[in-house]
Amino acid sequence: MARIIGTETEYGIATPTDPTLSPIITSTHAVVAFSQGQGARWDFSSEHPLRDSRGFDLKRHQTIPVVDPNALGIANVVLENGGRFYVDHAHPEYSAPETTTPWQAMIYDLAGDVIMNTAVKRVAAFSARNHSILEHHQPCPPLKIYKNNIDNKGASYGSHENYLYSRDTEFDHLAQGLIPFLVARQVLTGAGRVGLGMFGEEPGFQISQRADYIEQEISLETTLNRGIINTRDEPHADAKRFGRLHIIIGDANMSHTSTLLKLGTTSLVMDAIEAGANFNDLTLKTPVAELKHVSRDLSLTHKLTLVDGRQLTALELLREYHNRVEADETVHPLWAETIEKLHTGGPHACADTLDWCAKWALISSYTNRGIGITDAKLKLIDLQYADIDPSKSLYHALVRNSAMQTLVTTDMIEHAAWHPPTDTRAYLRGELIKRVSHLIDSASWEVMSIFGQRIFMPEVTTHTKQHTETSLSILPNITEFLADMRAKGLME
């Protein structure tokens, strides 16, 4: 069975002309302006964020509320591509639709940038007319949205990955096999960061934006006491058959190659573990400490200590994993090629493919001319790299100047922002939003409530284009559509 993959990205948001404006308000402006009153209400009834993969529920009183529940910030819209755009922890967040390959998942992750940039433009259009999309609020100042993970004020926000796995696989076995891999993976997938420490208080450049915020090996939390492995058990599918691995350690990526390697290598390692591979001999002695050591080692020569006393660099550790997983046609050769380029040529050899390497090349072009690493200009470069506006982004400038390779076209990414995948239930969700959003009462990953009736979708690979295209052609006649869906056994 194809592994279901999806991503969730919390974007950084700012209003440079009014820095004091609450990000909860500005994020709400973004979501509501994007939807312009269209779309469907999100149904939270099937969400259980405190359910732990280790077999228990964390009690509400054991968590620390991050956002005042009475504060503005509950805007939420289901997207035409089957994903979700909403306000979470004072950030605009994009949840990509369910996909069946790392390649698809990469494209739909990148589509989130298109969604965000569209929101920025729509907010600006309202403000240009001196109009606020939010009642009882002033027009929103110009927005800046960034695909990054830090604010350099001590806060970090997430770029999460989700992978469905079989309940026949023991979670502890999965976690044990993945921890060393995830510690080393950052040399392929890091976004790069100017500054060391949670507040960026120490001078320097490091590979990962998230490394300084990971405090445990395993944890249910996503905003405090973060773990290398997150234990949230919320599969949004048949919970007796599937679990969902929720990875919060990764950086938000602009690079196509970094994004594909992040999703693809992780999926291959999970495939190997579920097929019976044992990576116990690669267990690290102090994985949380090693995570930070690897992030700060731009020479890629730091030796990680294993519990058996052996020492391997991050590249050597990744090569061990690479040699033990089953090869595919796309990710496996790219993985090997990237490891070899980093090994023989260092970060500058991958300045046209990996985010942290590209960013370090930009920073180095300044430090080589005598500008100190603490110069405020360099943190601005760090930030501008991740601007989602192609006309302002340093990443996109590199692409335009053929200094950064891409794997898919801009048109393919744009298409994914407005069209759902055809081979998962996201197809029906997205098509219903596109065609009859005004008739949808609420929506979630597993259920669509439409015209007072509910369509249950516990199987991720049903309700696809193949299953529902002829039924959808009946719309806008909703009565006949529902009757046809029922006749095909696609709803009760």
Sequence and secondary structure as in RCSB ss.txt:
>XXXX:A:sequence
MARIIGTETEYGIATPTDPTLSPIITSTHAVVAFSQGQGARWDFSSEHPLRDSRGFDLKRHQTIPVVDPNALGIA
NVVLENGGRFYVDHAHPEYSAPETTTPWQAMIYDLAGDVIMNTAVKRVAAFSARNHSILEHHQPCPPLKIYKNNI
DNKGASYGSHENYLYSRDTEFDHLAQGLIPFLVARQVLTGAGRVGLGMFGEEPGFQISQRADYIEQEISLETTLN
RGIINTRDEPHADAKRFGRLHIIIGDANMSHTSTLLKLGTTSLVMDAIEAGANFNDLTLKTPVAELKHVSRDLSL
THKLTLVDGRQLTALELLREYHNRVEADETVHPLWAETIEKLHTGGPHACADTLDWCAKWALISSYTNRGIGITD
AKLKLIDLQYADIDPSKSLYHALVRNSAMQTLVTTDMIEHAAWHPPTDTRAYLRGELIKRVSHLIDSASWEVMSI
FGQRIFMPEVTTHTKQHTETSLSILPNITEFLADMRAKGLME
>XXXX:A:secstr
    EEEEEE EEE TT TTS HHHHHHHHHHHHHTT S  B  TT  TTEETTTEE  GGGS   S TTSS   
EEE TTS EEEEETTEEEEE   BSSHHHHHHHHHHHHHHHHHHHHHHHHHHHTT  SSTTS      EEE  SB
 SSS B  EEEEEEEETTS HHHHHHHHHHHHHHHHHHH   EEEESTT  EEEEES SSGGGEEEEEES SSSS
EEEEE B   SS TTTEEEEEE        HHHHHHHHHHHHHHHHHHHTT   GGG BSSHHHHHHHHHT TTS
   EEBTTS EE HHHHHHHHHHHS   SSHHHHHHHHHHHHHHH GGGGTTT HHHHHHHHHHHHHTTT  TT 
HHHHHHHHHHTBS TTT HHHHHHHTT S  SS HHHHHHHHHS  SSSTHHHHHHHHHHHGGGEEEE SSEEEE
TTEEEE  STTSSSHHHHHHHHTTTT HHHHHHHHHHTTS  
